[in-house]
Structures are given as structure tokens and as C-alpha cells.
Amino acid sequence: METRNLDVMVDIETTGTHPEHNGMIQLAAVRFNAQTMTVDASDMFDRCLSIAPGRFWEESTRAFWQGKNQNVYRQICARMEDPFLVLKAFQEWANKGRAPSDAPLRFWGKPTSFDYSFVQSYFRQFNLHLPFHYRYARDMNSYIAGLRGNPDHPEMKHVPFSGDLHNALHDVLHQIKCIFVAKQEAAEAVA
């Protein structure tokens, strides 16, 4: 059984929902192991990006951030960096300690269709090699639905959230916790 942390939960905060036009303003990622249910808390990625050239705000998303999420948005703005530098740092973080012969990393998202599309679009824009392959992308909601044997599974509202909603790092940690709880519940249901 693979014991290394090949699973990487990724969460982003954005200026809208269109990966080719809107911007990422926060990118967070944490390595974990879905089999052993362990988290690498010693080296988490959490950086904020200024809006990349050619990208813009959707007014509904700007209103969202200026509404009840002002405090989190202020924290993001205070840490904004050049997007190219953030992507280079993310690329280095993902590849740290890896050899070309290593098993591929698994990109996890909630939903993968959103997070992966944005990250891929940014790596393409800045002509950088994406350290994840789409074949190894994993969707948290689909995974939990599969564990439960129910494609219409309800949200994991019974899992307590720690931190600030829409802070990408806090969201990542919560998403990993949801996976672990769902795995435990599935094991208990079989036992």
C-alpha cells in the first residue's frame, strides 16, 4: 500500500467562476494520504495572488467579498503577491522531494472541475509545467458519494468547521476532514 502523501487537497478563492477570465486571489494546498488518513501539517501551501494580467472581477463575486466576507478578503489583500511568483512557489512545493519515477500526485478539489480548471489555466497563462495530470484529479464530493453509494449524498454539515469560511487554507483542512469522516462512516456501516 502507498504510504506517502500523494494526495493534495487544493482550494482557491477567485474573482469569479470563469477559469479563463477571472482571477485567483488565494491558492492553498495540503498533502495528505487518503488511505492512512494522515495529514502533512508541517508543510502547507497558502499564498495570495494579485490579479493576473487579462483577468477581471465578476460584479456578483465582488459583492460577495464586500458583503459578509470583508474580513477574509482584507486578509487576502494584505498578503497578495505577484501571481507568477506564487505559481512558481506552488510548483516547487508540489515537486519537493519527488523523483521523476515517483507515482503521480493526486489533485483533489471540491469540486475538481472548478479548482483544477483555474490552476491549469494559470499554469498555462504563465507558461509553467503543471505538477498534476488531469487523469489523477479526484473530486471530493464524488469520492464521498461513492463511499456512501449514493450519488445524491447530502453535504457533510455534521463535520465541524474550524477557522474562517472562504479562507482557502481553512477550507482545504475542512475538506480533508470531511473525507476522513466519510471514510470512517463507510467503514462503520460495513462493520
Backbone bond lengths (Angstrom), bond angles and torsions (degrees), N, CA, C in turn:
res aa  C-N    CA-C-N  psi(-1)  N-CA   C-N-CA  omega(-1)  CA-C   N-CA-C  phi
1 M - - - 1.468 - - 1.533 109.00 -
2 E 1.297 116.88 138.80 1.466 122.91 178.03 1.523 109.15 -68.41
3 T 1.340 116.91 124.23 1.468 119.82 -178.86 1.518 112.98 -109.75
4 R 1.326 117.76 -7.06 1.464 119.48 177.80 1.522 110.30 -77.45
5 N 1.303 115.90 163.51 1.464 121.63 179.77 1.527 109.82 -87.16
6 L 1.331 115.88 82.02 1.463 120.85 178.58 1.516 111.71 -88.93
7 D 1.327 117.17 -11.49 1.454 121.90 179.51 1.522 108.92 -87.10
8 V 1.319 116.26 133.42 1.468 121.57 179.76 1.521 108.24 -130.61
9 M 1.328 115.85 110.14 1.468 120.02 175.95 1.519 107.59 -82.69
10 V 1.326 115.85 129.41 1.464 122.28 -177.58 1.526 108.35 -122.69
11 D 1.317 116.02 139.16 1.459 120.59 172.43 1.519 107.81 -140.29
12 I 1.323 114.95 145.31 1.464 120.24 -179.83 1.522 109.22 -130.07
13 E 1.303 115.01 157.51 1.468 122.79 168.40 1.513 105.45 -118.07
14 T 1.337 116.42 143.15 1.462 120.52 -169.39 1.526 112.43 -137.55
15 T 1.322 114.59 174.95 1.469 122.02 175.97 1.525 111.64 -98.43
16 G 1.322 116.61 8.39 1.464 121.40 -179.73 1.510 109.86 169.75
17 T 1.320 116.27 -169.01 1.466 120.52 -173.71 1.525 114.19 -111.44
18 H 1.324 118.27 6.25 1.463 121.38 -177.16 1.531 109.85 -105.30
19 P 1.340 118.10 107.80 1.464 121.57 -173.98 1.521 115.73 -58.61
20 E 1.313 117.94 -28.17 1.465 119.53 -177.92 1.532 113.07 -86.70
21 H 1.335 117.64 -14.21 1.467 119.94 -173.76 1.528 114.36 -122.95
22 N 1.318 117.16 -33.82 1.461 119.92 -178.05 1.521 110.04 -89.48
23 G 1.327 115.47 164.92 1.445 120.00 -174.56 1.517 114.19 -104.97
24 M 1.316 115.29 152.70 1.458 121.13 168.65 1.521 106.73 -87.33
25 I 1.320 116.94 136.17 1.456 120.27 176.13 1.533 111.93 -115.84
26 Q 1.328 117.94 -13.84 1.458 121.69 173.13 1.518 108.84 -148.98
27 L 1.324 115.67 140.08 1.457 123.42 178.94 1.519 107.48 -134.21
28 A 1.330 116.12 120.36 1.462 120.90 179.64 1.521 109.00 -130.59
29 A 1.331 115.57 148.98 1.467 120.84 179.58 1.517 109.70 -154.19
30 V 1.324 115.13 145.95 1.466 122.34 178.23 1.512 108.25 -137.81
31 R 1.338 116.06 132.97 1.460 121.05 174.84 1.528 109.11 -79.29
32 F 1.337 114.98 140.98 1.461 119.47 175.58 1.514 108.35 -151.83
33 N 1.327 116.41 175.49 1.455 121.30 177.49 1.517 107.54 -126.22
34 A 1.319 116.73 111.31 1.462 121.48 -176.52 1.525 112.06 -67.22
35 Q 1.331 117.86 -25.74 1.464 120.44 -179.96 1.527 111.82 -77.69
36 T 1.325 116.70 -49.64 1.471 120.58 -176.84 1.528 112.25 -88.18
37 M 1.329 117.02 -7.24 1.466 123.70 -178.67 1.538 111.38 55.05
38 T 1.333 114.18 51.86 1.458 121.11 176.00 1.528 109.07 -121.61
39 V 1.327 114.48 153.87 1.468 121.78 -178.23 1.522 108.87 -124.50
40 D 1.326 115.96 138.89 1.463 120.61 173.82 1.523 107.81 -89.51
41 A 1.320 115.89 89.23 1.466 121.18 -178.31 1.525 112.04 -82.57
42 S 1.328 117.48 -4.09 1.462 120.07 -176.38 1.520 113.45 -83.45
43 D 1.336 117.44 -13.88 1.469 119.24 -174.55 1.527 109.73 -149.30
44 M 1.321 116.43 77.15 1.458 121.43 -179.70 1.529 109.46 -97.88
45 F 1.326 116.38 147.92 1.460 121.66 179.15 1.528 108.86 -101.81
46 D 1.326 116.54 127.84 1.459 121.36 179.38 1.518 109.14 -153.71
47 R 1.333 116.44 101.01 1.463 120.86 -179.33 1.519 109.01 -135.00
48 C 1.320 115.54 154.85 1.465 122.52 179.18 1.519 109.19 -115.44
49 L 1.328 115.56 144.63 1.459 121.76 -173.20 1.526 111.15 -118.32
50 S 1.328 115.71 138.29 1.462 118.18 167.41 1.530 106.58 -71.84
51 I 1.303 116.39 162.09 1.467 119.47 -175.19 1.533 109.83 -70.40
52 A 1.316 115.13 126.95 1.463 121.83 -176.35 1.527 110.85 -69.59
53 P 1.321 117.28 154.43 1.467 121.12 177.95 1.523 111.74 -54.73
54 G 1.334 115.63 137.69 1.454 121.76 176.86 1.518 114.65 81.34
55 R 1.320 117.57 1.24 1.464 120.97 -179.99 1.518 109.39 -109.04
56 F 1.327 116.78 155.63 1.462 119.49 -172.41 1.521 111.54 -147.88
57 W 1.325 114.50 173.58 1.462 123.12 178.58 1.523 111.14 -87.89
58 E 1.330 115.87 143.16 1.461 121.50 161.65 1.521 104.62 -89.32
59 E 1.312 117.21 134.68 1.464 119.80 -175.90 1.526 112.36 -62.08
60 S 1.319 118.28 -34.22 1.468 120.05 178.61 1.529 110.75 -66.10
61 T 1.323 116.97 -34.71 1.462 120.22 178.22 1.524 110.57 -73.78
62 R 1.316 117.71 -38.02 1.469 120.34 176.09 1.537 109.77 -60.37
63 A 1.340 115.91 -42.14 1.474 120.07 178.12 1.524 110.84 -63.80
64 F 1.335 116.98 -38.13 1.464 121.65 176.97 1.528 110.54 -57.96
65 W 1.337 116.44 -48.38 1.466 120.41 -178.51 1.527 111.57 -69.87
66 Q 1.316 117.65 -33.35 1.469 120.41 -179.18 1.525 112.34 -81.89
67 G 1.325 117.12 -8.67 1.460 121.72 177.44 1.513 110.38 -82.08
68 K 1.319 115.97 -122.02 1.462 120.54 -175.06 1.528 113.97 -76.24
69 N 1.326 117.84 -1.20 1.467 120.78 -178.54 1.526 113.21 -106.59
70 Q 1.331 116.98 21.79 1.470 120.97 -176.52 1.522 112.96 -60.03
71 N 1.324 117.39 -41.23 1.459 119.89 -176.56 1.532 111.24 -63.99
72 V 1.331 116.88 -46.02 1.465 120.37 178.18 1.524 109.72 -63.58
73 Y 1.325 117.69 -41.67 1.465 120.74 179.75 1.534 111.37 -63.05
74 R 1.316 117.20 -40.05 1.485 119.99 177.23 1.525 110.75 -61.16
75 Q 1.326 116.02 -40.67 1.469 119.70 178.80 1.527 110.77 -64.96
76 I 1.320 116.48 -39.65 1.466 120.35 177.39 1.532 110.07 -63.31
77 C 1.318 116.71 -48.07 1.478 120.86 -178.58 1.526 112.04 -59.62
78 A 1.321 116.87 -37.36 1.469 121.11 -178.66 1.533 111.83 -66.24
79 R 1.327 117.15 -20.17 1.467 120.42 -176.67 1.528 113.18 -111.01
80 M 1.331 118.29 9.90 1.464 120.39 -175.99 1.525 112.22 -64.71
81 E 1.342 113.82 137.90 1.458 122.54 179.96 1.522 108.75 -130.40
82 D 1.310 115.28 170.86 1.463 121.88 175.37 1.533 108.32 -58.28
83 P 1.341 118.10 127.51 1.470 119.93 -175.77 1.527 113.94 -61.71
84 F 1.326 117.84 -34.93 1.465 119.83 178.07 1.522 110.64 -61.49
85 L 1.323 116.86 -43.57 1.466 120.64 -179.31 1.526 111.18 -65.11
86 V 1.319 116.97 -37.69 1.464 120.57 178.26 1.531 109.85 -65.36
87 L 1.324 117.77 -44.34 1.462 120.48 -179.81 1.524 111.76 -65.00
88 K 1.337 117.28 -40.24 1.469 120.56 176.45 1.519 109.94 -61.32
89 A 1.331 116.76 -43.32 1.467 120.59 178.98 1.527 111.06 -64.13
90 F 1.331 116.84 -38.96 1.463 120.75 178.58 1.524 110.48 -66.02
91 Q 1.315 116.62 -42.54 1.460 121.97 177.91 1.537 109.88 -59.19
92 E 1.330 116.79 -46.39 1.471 121.26 179.54 1.525 110.90 -65.26
93 W 1.335 117.03 -41.40 1.463 121.44 178.66 1.531 110.09 -60.85
94 A 1.319 117.59 -46.76 1.468 121.46 -178.15 1.522 111.40 -64.35
95 N 1.328 117.48 -36.12 1.467 121.36 -176.16 1.523 113.87 -90.37
96 K 1.328 117.73 -2.87 1.463 121.43 -175.42 1.533 110.80 -57.14
97 G 1.342 115.26 125.61 1.456 121.23 176.12 1.513 115.07 73.95
98 R 1.328 117.45 10.13 1.464 120.58 -176.61 1.532 110.82 -100.54
99 A 1.313 115.61 141.65 1.467 122.39 174.65 1.528 108.38 -102.92
100 P 1.348 117.70 154.72 1.472 119.85 179.20 1.530 113.68 -56.19
101 S 1.326 117.51 -26.44 1.469 120.78 -178.26 1.532 112.65 -85.74
102 D 1.314 118.29 -4.11 1.467 120.96 -179.47 1.525 111.19 -65.64
103 A 1.326 115.08 153.75 1.468 120.27 174.46 1.524 108.44 -60.82
104 P 1.335 117.65 149.82 1.467 120.53 -177.92 1.527 112.44 -67.59
105 L 1.329 114.26 149.28 1.462 120.46 173.65 1.518 109.27 -71.41
106 R 1.329 116.43 149.65 1.456 121.69 176.00 1.526 108.55 -107.38
107 F 1.304 116.57 116.51 1.466 123.73 177.77 1.520 107.82 -82.86
108 W 1.337 117.15 121.82 1.463 122.91 177.93 1.521 108.89 -111.19
109 G 1.316 116.36 143.93 1.455 121.23 175.75 1.512 111.31 -151.69
110 K 1.319 114.56 167.43 1.469 121.70 175.71 1.521 107.67 -134.43
111 P 1.286 118.37 90.78 1.464 129.35 -7.74 1.517 110.36 -88.78
112 T 1.297 115.27 155.84 1.468 120.37 178.32 1.524 111.15 -60.79
113 S 1.332 116.79 -35.85 1.466 120.28 -177.84 1.521 111.73 -58.95
114 F 1.315 118.07 -29.01 1.462 122.24 179.64 1.531 110.33 -85.09
115 D 1.323 116.19 -60.16 1.466 120.67 -173.51 1.532 112.55 -63.25
116 Y 1.337 116.59 -46.89 1.465 119.44 -178.73 1.530 110.96 -62.86
117 S 1.325 116.61 -41.14 1.471 119.98 -178.79 1.524 111.81 -61.55
118 F 1.327 117.06 -42.18 1.467 120.04 178.04 1.524 111.28 -65.94
119 V 1.325 116.69 -48.64 1.464 119.96 -177.79 1.529 109.64 -61.77
120 Q 1.316 117.12 -44.83 1.468 120.93 178.60 1.536 110.94 -60.43
121 S 1.322 117.09 -42.92 1.459 121.44 -179.86 1.528 111.25 -61.53
122 Y 1.323 116.68 -41.93 1.463 120.73 179.26 1.524 111.54 -66.91
123 F 1.324 117.86 -43.72 1.458 119.83 178.65 1.520 110.36 -62.14
124 R 1.328 116.39 -37.46 1.461 120.42 177.37 1.532 109.98 -66.20
125 Q 1.334 117.39 -45.14 1.465 121.07 -178.41 1.529 111.73 -58.83
126 F 1.342 116.38 -39.31 1.465 119.81 -176.32 1.530 112.41 -97.95
127 N 1.345 116.25 12.67 1.456 122.56 174.76 1.533 112.03 54.20
128 L 1.323 115.26 47.03 1.456 121.62 178.42 1.526 109.12 -115.24
129 H 1.328 115.55 152.85 1.467 120.66 178.23 1.532 109.30 -79.68
130 L 1.321 115.98 123.34 1.458 122.42 178.59 1.528 109.10 -74.78
131 P 1.336 118.49 125.06 1.466 120.00 -176.54 1.532 114.57 -77.75
132 F 1.328 117.82 7.77 1.468 122.93 179.80 1.525 108.77 -126.46
133 H 1.326 116.05 145.97 1.455 121.43 176.57 1.520 108.31 -108.45
134 Y 1.315 116.53 140.39 1.471 120.55 -176.52 1.532 112.61 -58.37
135 R 1.331 117.82 -27.53 1.467 119.74 179.81 1.527 112.28 -65.31
136 Y 1.326 116.82 -20.94 1.456 120.40 -177.46 1.526 111.57 -109.08
137 A 1.320 116.52 18.58 1.469 120.71 175.53 1.526 108.90 -79.44
138 R 1.324 116.12 138.65 1.467 122.37 -178.39 1.517 109.09 -125.57
139 D 1.321 115.93 134.67 1.452 121.46 179.27 1.532 109.64 -100.21
140 M 1.314 116.81 122.75 1.458 121.19 -177.59 1.523 112.68 -57.82
141 N 1.323 117.36 -47.20 1.469 120.59 -178.01 1.526 111.81 -63.18
142 S 1.320 117.32 -42.31 1.465 120.53 178.87 1.527 111.04 -65.52
143 Y 1.319 115.92 -39.05 1.465 120.49 178.99 1.532 110.26 -61.71
144 I 1.333 116.68 -47.15 1.464 120.72 -179.83 1.529 110.43 -65.90
145 A 1.315 117.09 -40.24 1.468 120.23 177.24 1.526 110.07 -60.19
146 G 1.323 117.46 -40.67 1.457 121.18 177.99 1.520 112.05 -64.91
147 L 1.339 116.21 -42.29 1.470 119.31 177.11 1.516 111.24 -59.50
148 R 1.308 115.70 -38.52 1.462 120.88 -177.29 1.524 112.78 -85.34
149 G 1.322 117.06 -11.40 1.455 120.01 -177.13 1.512 112.35 65.88
150 N 1.328 116.26 29.91 1.463 120.79 -175.41 1.528 109.37 -142.71
151 P 1.337 118.65 106.78 1.464 119.56 -179.02 1.529 113.63 -64.92
152 D 1.311 117.92 -17.41 1.472 121.40 178.66 1.519 111.59 -103.01
153 H 1.321 117.01 32.78 1.466 119.72 -174.89 1.533 110.97 -57.34
154 P 1.322 116.78 144.48 1.470 119.40 178.72 1.530 111.36 -76.17
155 E 1.316 115.70 163.13 1.469 120.97 175.72 1.524 109.71 -58.81
156 M 1.300 116.43 157.79 1.467 122.40 179.60 1.530 109.40 -88.56
157 K 1.325 116.72 56.80 1.469 121.27 -175.28 1.524 112.98 -68.36
158 H 1.326 117.55 -17.95 1.457 120.47 -179.64 1.532 112.75 -80.41
159 V 1.328 117.47 -4.88 1.462 121.20 177.89 1.521 107.78 -90.73
160 P 1.340 117.62 116.58 1.467 119.50 -176.55 1.527 112.58 -64.26
161 F 1.325 115.36 140.34 1.465 122.42 179.84 1.524 108.66 -97.47
162 S 1.332 115.95 133.17 1.468 121.19 176.96 1.522 108.54 -112.38
163 G 1.326 116.30 130.74 1.458 120.12 177.27 1.507 112.40 103.60
164 D 1.335 114.62 -153.06 1.463 122.25 -176.77 1.532 110.31 -106.02
165 L 1.337 116.17 125.41 1.461 119.86 172.53 1.524 109.35 -58.53
166 H 1.304 116.87 141.78 1.465 124.55 178.92 1.521 113.02 71.46
167 N 1.326 116.53 13.59 1.454 120.78 161.59 1.522 103.11 -93.43
168 A 1.323 118.08 116.01 1.462 121.64 -170.06 1.525 112.71 -56.83
169 L 1.336 118.52 -37.89 1.464 119.53 179.75 1.522 110.98 -66.89
170 H 1.320 117.44 -42.99 1.462 120.46 178.00 1.527 110.12 -64.02
171 D 1.323 117.11 -39.18 1.467 121.37 177.70 1.531 111.00 -62.72
172 V 1.336 117.36 -42.88 1.466 121.83 179.16 1.529 110.59 -58.99
173 L 1.317 116.33 -48.34 1.468 120.14 -178.18 1.525 110.93 -63.31
174 H 1.324 116.86 -37.64 1.459 120.07 177.91 1.537 111.05 -67.26
175 Q 1.306 117.06 -40.13 1.465 120.98 -179.56 1.532 110.74 -63.95
176 I 1.318 117.08 -40.25 1.466 119.95 176.44 1.531 109.43 -64.11
177 K 1.322 116.74 -43.17 1.466 120.68 178.45 1.530 110.51 -59.20
178 C 1.318 117.43 -40.52 1.477 121.13 178.27 1.521 111.50 -61.65
179 I 1.319 117.63 -41.11 1.464 121.35 177.86 1.525 110.05 -61.42
180 F 1.325 116.51 -46.70 1.464 120.55 -178.65 1.524 111.16 -63.67
181 V 1.332 117.72 -42.87 1.464 120.83 178.67 1.529 110.02 -63.49
182 A 1.317 117.39 -43.36 1.465 120.87 179.63 1.529 110.73 -62.49
183 K 1.335 117.21 -39.89 1.471 120.18 177.32 1.526 110.94 -63.65
184 Q 1.328 116.82 -42.75 1.471 120.24 178.90 1.522 110.87 -63.85
185 E 1.322 116.38 -42.82 1.470 120.49 179.40 1.524 111.10 -63.27
186 A 1.328 116.97 -40.39 1.459 120.95 178.87 1.532 110.78 -65.29
187 A 1.335 116.68 -41.03 1.465 120.26 178.35 1.519 111.13 -64.59
188 E 1.329 116.53 -40.77 1.475 120.85 179.40 1.524 111.00 -66.93
189 A 1.317 117.12 -34.64 1.473 120.57 -179.89 1.532 111.38 -67.03
190 V 1.335 116.56 -31.59 1.457 121.35 179.99 1.525 110.97 -79.75
191 A 1.335 116.14 -33.40 1.482 120.91 -175.76 1.512 113.21 -69.23
